Amino acid sequence: MNKSKSPLAFLDANVLIEAAIIQSPPAIAVMHLAVAAVLRPITCQLIIEDVEEEIISRAEANPKEMDNLINSWQQLLNRVELKVVDDPSLALVLDTKKKYFALMRHLADIPVLASAIEVKADLILSGNRKHFNDKTAKKCGIPIYSCQEYLRQLTSHA
């Protein structure tokens, strides 16, 4: 498949955590789609830091799992051509907060949405559909799916 025709999918931290750490089948399937160039995964530095903080937290809770957690994360990064962009500017985050906070109601997700808007993502993948909801998707013009919803949407159009 031609990568330039593949949709640019902005990945939230929970999608990467589900794929690398939890080994959730829908998230793993989405990573396989990325490897096959069915979609082009992108995220921001903030998301990478969130994932790595989760790995550290889990490793502190269970030190015997540290190597497995780090290896799983590194394997995912090695397999998937995940583009990581700089975090959005403060001005963009504040503008996004003004426009979307009433819909999302979770301050920590505002920079994530700002970044997805800034990179002109074709879709957002997030396991947190409470904050990344259909009203937010409609207003920003970027479809938002959980991994399971995205897979279902792909197969319904096949």
Residue pairs with C-beta under 8 A, 6 or more apart in sequence:
1 36
1 37
1 38
2 37
3 37
3 40
6 37
6 38
6 39
6 40
7 39
7 40
7 122
7 123
8 39
8 40
8 42
8 119
8 120
8 121
8 122
8 123
9 30
9 34
9 39
9 40
9 41
9 42
9 121
9 122
9 123
9 124
9 125
9 150
10 42
10 43
10 112
10 115
10 116
10 119
10 121
10 123
10 124
10 125
10 142
11 41
11 42
11 43
11 47
11 82
11 125
12 43
12 47
12 109
12 112
12 124
12 125
12 126
12 127
12 128
12 132
13 47
13 50
13 51
13 54
13 112
14 126
14 127
14 128
15 27
15 30
15 125
15 126
15 127
15 147
16 27
16 43
16 47
16 51
16 76
17 51
17 54
18 24
18 26
18 27
18 127
18 147
19 27
19 28
19 30
19 31
19 76
20 51
20 72
20 73
20 75
20 76
21 54
21 55
21 58
21 69
21 72
21 73
23 72
24 147
26 146
26 147
26 148
26 151
27 127
27 147
29 147
29 151
30 39
30 125
30 147
30 150
30 151
31 41
31 76
31 79
31 80
33 39
33 154
34 40
34 41
34 80
34 81
34 82
35 79
35 80
35 81
38 154
39 123
40 81
40 83
41 80
41 81
41 82
41 83
42 82
42 83
42 84
42 85
42 119
42 121
43 82
43 83
43 84
43 85
43 115
44 84
44 85
44 86
44 87
44 88
44 111
44 112
44 115
45 84
45 85
45 86
45 87
46 87
46 111
46 112
46 115
47 84
47 112
48 84
51 73
52 73
55 69
55 70
55 73
58 65
58 69
59 65
59 66
59 69
59 70
85 115
85 118
85 119
87 111
87 115
88 96
88 111
88 114
88 115
88 118
92 114
92 117
92 118
93 110
93 111
93 114
95 114
96 110
96 111
96 113
96 114
96 117
97 107
97 110
99 139
100 110
100 113
100 136
100 139
100 140
101 107
101 110
103 133
103 135
103 136
103 139
104 110
104 113
104 131
104 132
104 133
104 136
105 131
106 128
106 131
109 128
109 131
109 132
112 126
113 124
113 132
113 136
113 140
116 124
116 140
116 142
117 140
117 142
121 142
122 142
122 143
123 142
123 143
123 144
123 145
123 150
124 132
124 137
124 142
124 143
124 144
124 145
125 144
125 145
125 146
125 147
125 150
126 132
126 144
126 145
126 146
127 146
127 147
129 144
129 146
129 149
132 144
133 144
134 144
136 144
137 143
137 144
145 153
